[in-house]
């Protein structure tokens, strides 16, 4: 089955459901605009349906299909109708010797006769038909047109893969930023509560005013980081909508949570059944190799003859005035024949074209070998990057938990009068820094996972 038909069949139900939801969303009045809730698959389907790059590649695929029909039409019967009416102000004459025994001898003329061959007006109405019987170039051209269609399908798949990659990265950036913002919100609330408790202790004379000021400084810093995180989340939503080709004024909310362990796991990607043909780049190169082979055959078959069946029939007439032409008798004529074109010598043009085509085939073979080597390195690099980021993520998670414990204990000691306010402030700084490192590590691990999916050809099927 054609790859485009497969893709459309696999997504038809999802697209229908998504389209119905989107239709209701976009038709809603502006004053009653609803929030559109979408999961990862919904975002991907939306991007594949509405993004201009994907739509243009889809049009290229349709265009390639139409090109097949155009090429096929050259092998079907060609029918034409021609009608003409001509005026001849100056008729081309013919000069004959004026001698006895000649058909047009005139004793009163001189030694030659000038006779116009034609009439002042003539007309014709004819049907013509031709049918290609054999042409090697036509056969190869039809095969090449179908291969170009396959090439357009593969390019569409490649564009879809690039779009899925961009949407997945932007989608998870929103989720990570949401978690980060929630963490900063918790920090702000925690410090606000601690500052209120410290202010109450200050009124009782249990702490110094400097202690409260230190906490307020940390609170202000945490509040600033919370605001930065909120703006970062807003920007990540903007980026996601951009990659989805969704209008920026649409209200979007993401559904679901992701499992950290699942999203950074590589066990399902590193299997022994990897095939280079899973990569669309290899598929594209294979199609180009097929085109190069057809290009070679196209030049080779040009040494073969071309055979056509031709036929024509119609009426013609002539008169010395236009009025008489329309009333004159029109004469029927017809012709049927075959036309054979046999190439003999073209100055070795086809010979050198064949040589160039063979060189092109060798180049594609070399490119495929180099691409496979590059894919092997890419997979190894992506795997190592994911493993490194997983280790970094695990360390940052442990450090965040330890920093949280340290802050909790330090806060308890301070409230019990056994620790200093400075220790609490430092523990809070360490905790917030550990959280920032953790969320950065989490997103880097997600990016590494997506890169490995793409490297193994499993990002989009």
N, C-alpha and C positions, 0 to 999 in steps of 0.2 A: 504494500500500500504506500502511496506517496506520503512523504514525511509530513507535509502540511496537513493532509487529511487526518493523519494519526494524531497530530497535535491538537487539531480542532475538535476531533472526536473525544479525546481525553478530557478536554476542558469545557465542552459544550454545556454540561449541567451546571458546573461552577459559574461559568460566565452568565448563564441565564439567571441564576439566583442573585449574583452580584449586580447584574444589570437591572433587575427588578428593584432591588434595594436602592441603587443609585438613582433610578428614575424617580422614585418617590422622594428621594432626598433633594434632588435638583429642582423638582417641580414644587417643592414646598415654598410658601411665601417667605420673603426675606425676614419679615418680622417674626416668623415662627421657625427660623432655621434650626434644624436639629443637629446633634452631634453624630457623626458617622463613625460607628465602632467597627474596626477592622482588625483581623489577625494578620499574621505574616503572609499566609497564602492568599488572603483577600487583597493585600497590598500588591503582591506580585501579579495577581490576575488583573488588577486594575491597571498597573503599569504596562503589562503586555497588551492590554486592550486599547489603551488611550495614548500611550507615548508616541510622539511623532516619529522617532527613529524606527520603532517597531512597525508602525503603520506604513512608513515609506518602504521598508524592506518587504513588507507584505505586498505592496504594490509592485515592487520589482519582481516578486515571485509570480504575481498575476501577469505581469508584462512578459515574463519569460514563457509562460503558458501560451499567451497570445502569439508569441514569436514562433512557437512550434506550429500553430495553425497557419501562420503566414507562410512558413517554409513548406508545409504540406500542400498548400494551395498551388504551388508551382507545378505539382505533378497531376493536378486535376485538369479536366478539359477547359480550354480558354476560348470563350465565345465573344465575338465583337460584332457590332453593327456600325457601318460607316455610310454616311449620306453626304453628297456634295453636289453643288451647282456652281459652275464656273462660267465667267465671261471671258472671252478671248479677243481683246481689241486688236491685237496684231498677231495674226496667225503665222506660225512658222511655215514658210514656203519650201517646196522641193524643186530643184532644177533638173530637167531632163533634156537630153538631146532631141531636137525636132527633126527626125529622119523618117523617111518612108518605112513602113513596116513596124514602127513603134506603136504601142497601144494608144498614145495620145497625139498622134501626128496631126498637125494643123498646117495646111499648105500656105495659109496667109501669115503665119508667124515666121519668125526668123529661124536661126539655126538652133535655138533652144526654147524650151517651154518652162515657165515659172508657174507652178501650180500650188496653191495653198492646201496643206493637208490638215483639215479640220474645219470646224464650223464656229460661228460666233459664240454660240452657247452650247454647253454640254452638261450633263448630269449623270449621277450614278447612285445606286443604293445597293449595298452589298453586305452579306453576312460572311464572316470568316471564322474558322474554327481550327484549333490545333490541339494535339494530344501528345504529351511526352511519352515515348515508348521506352527509351533507355537513356539514362544519364548517370554515370557513376558519381558525379559531383552532387547530384540531387539526393541520392541515397545517403551519402556521407553527410551532406548538409542537414538532412532530416535527423540523423543520429546526433549531430553536433547540437542542434537546436534543443533536443531533449536533454542533452547533457548540460547545456546552459541553464535549462530549467532546474535541474538538480543542483547546479551551482547556486542559483538564486535561493533555493530552499535551504541549503547549508548556510548561506550568508544570513538568512533570516534566523536560523537557529543560533548562530554566533551572536547576533544582535540581542536575541532574547537572553542568552547567557550573560552578556554584559549588563543588561538591564536588571536581571535577577540579582547579580552580584551587587550592583549599586543599591538596590532596594533593601537587600538583606543587611548590608553594612549600615545603612541609614536607619533601618528599623531597630536594630539592636542598639544603635547609638541612643535612640530615644529611650529604650527600656533602661539602659545603664544610667542615663542622665536622670530618669525618673527615680531610680534607686538612690542615686547620689543626692538628688534634691531632698528626698525623704530623710536621708541620713543627716543632711545639714539642718533640716527642720528639727530633727530630734536634738541636734547639738544646740541649736538656738533655744529650744524649750528647756533643755537641761541647764544651760548656763543662766537662763532667766530665772529658773527656780532656785538655782544656787545663789544667784545675786540677791534674790528676795530673802533667802534664809540668812545670808551674810549681813544684809541690811538690818534684819531683826536682831541679829547677834550684836551688831554695832550699837543699836539703841540700848542694849542691855550692858554695853561696855565690855563685851567678851572679846571683841576683835578691834583691830585698828582700822581707821578710815582708809589707809593705804591698801588694805586687803580688799575692800570693796571696789576701790578704783581699779585694781589689777583685774578683778573679775569683769568689771564694766568694759575695760579695754578688750578682753577676750570675747566678751559678748558682742561688742561692736564688730570685731574682726569676723566672728562667726556669722553675724547677720549679713555682713558684706559678702562673705563667701556664699551664703544662702541665696542672696540676690543674684550673684554671678551665675550660680547653678540654675536659677530660674530662667535667666536670659539664655543660658546655654541650652536648656531644654526647649525653649521657644525656637531657638535657631535650628536645633536638630529636627524639630517638627517641620520647619520651613524646608530643610534639606530633603527630608523624606518626601514631602509633597512635590518638591521639584523633580526628584527622581521618578516619582509616580506619574508626573504630568497632571497633578491634581491642582485646581485653582487654590491660591494661597488663602482666599477668604473662606474656604470650606473649613468647618470645624471637624477635626479628626481626633478620635480617641482609639488607642491601641488596646486590643483585647489579649487576655492571657498572660501567663508568666512563663519564663523559660527556666529550665533546670540547668544550673551552672555545670553540674557534672556531665550532663548530656551534651551541652552545647560545645564543650571543649574536649569531648572524647574523640579519639582518632581511630578506635578499634574497628569501626564500621567502614573506614576509608582505606585502611592499609590491608588489603587482601591480596591473595596470590593470583586472582583472576583478572588483574588489570591488563587491559588491552589498549595499545596505542590508538586503535580505531575509536575508542571511547572519546577521544579528544576531537572536537569539531575542527581544529586546525589541521589535523591529519586527514580528516574527511574532505576538507576543502582542497588539500594538496592532492588527494587521490582523484578528485573530480578534475582538477587542472591537469593531472597526468593523463586522464582519459581524453580531455580536450586536445592535449598535445598529440596523442596517438591518432585522434581523428584528423587533426591538422595534417599530419604526415600522410594519412590515407587520402585526404582531399587532393593533395598534390599528385599522388601516385595515380589516382583514377583519372586524372586529366589526360593521361595518355590514351584512354579508351575513347571510342567514337561516341557520338551523340546522335540519337535517332528520334525523329519526330514525324507524326502524321499530320498533314495539313490539308485543309479543304476550304473552299470558298464558293459562293454563289450570289448572283444578284442581277440587277437590271441596269442598263445604261442607254443613253440616247443623246442626240445632238440636233441643233437647228441654228439657223441664222438669225432668229429672233427669239426673245424670251417667251413671248406668247405662243409661238409655234412649238417651242420646246416642251411646254406643258401639255400640248395636245398631240405631240408626235407619238409614234409607236416606240415603246421601250423594249429593248432586246435583252433576252435572258442569256446568261452565260454562267458556267460553273467550272470548277477545277478541283481535282483530288490528287494528292501526291504524297510522297514521303521525302523527308529531308535528312540527309546523312552528313554529319560534320566529322571529319577525320583529321585530328592534329598530326602534322608531319614534322615540322621543325620550328622551334620557337627561340632559337638562339641560346639554348641550354637554360632558359629561365626556370623551368620546372625542376631541372636537375639541382640547381642551387637552392631553390625553395625547399626541396626535400632534405638537402644537407642542413639547412637552417632548422628545419623541424626536428631532425635527429638531435642536433645540439640542444634544442629546447627540452627534449625528453631527458637527456642526460642531466641538465641543470635541475629539473624537478626531482629526479632521483637523488641527486646530491642534497637538495634542500630537504627532502624527506629524511634522509639519514641524519642530517644535522639537527632537524627539528626533533626527532626521536631522542637524540642525545640531550638536547636542551630540556625536553619534557622530563627525562630521567633525573636530571639535576634539579629541575624545578620542584618535582615531587619530594626529593630528598631535602631540599632547602625548606619547603613548606612543612614537612614533617618535623624537622629539627626545630623550626621556629615555633610550632605548636607545642612540642615537648618542653622547650625552654620557657615559653610563656605559661604553660601549666605549672611548672615548678615555681616560677616567679609568682604566679597567682596563689599557689598554696602557701608559699612563704608570706606573702602580703596578707593573706587571710589570717594566718596564725598570728602575725604581728599585730593585726587590727584587734583580734580577740585579746591578746596579751595587753595591748595598750588600753583597751576598755577595762580590763581587770585592774590594771595599775591605777587608772583614773578612779574607779569605784572605791578601791581600797584607800587611796590617798584622800579622797573626799570624805570617807568615813572617819579616817584618822583626824582630819582637820576639824570635822564637826564634833569630834570627841575631845578636841583640844590637845591632841597628841602630835599634830603635824602643822606645817606652815602653809599659809595661803599661796606662797610662791610655788610650792610643790604641786598644789592643785592646778595652778595656772599652767605650769610646765606639762603636767600629765594631760591636761585638756589639749594643749598644742600638739603633743605627741599623738594623741588619739585622733585628732582631726587630720593630721598629716598621714597617719596610717590608713585612714579611710580613703583619703584621696589617692594614695598609692594603690590601694586595693581596687578601686573602681577603674583606674587607668589600666591596671594589670588585667582586669576582667575583660575590658574592651579589646585590648591587644590580643588576648587569647581567642576572643571571638573572631577577630579579623584573621588570625592565623588559621583557625578552623575553616573559615570561608575560603581562604587561599588554598588550603589543602583539598577542599571539595572541588574547587575549580581545576586544580592541577591533576586530580585523578579522574576528571570528567564526570563527576557526580553532583555538580552544583545544580544542574538543571537537566531533566530528562523529558 
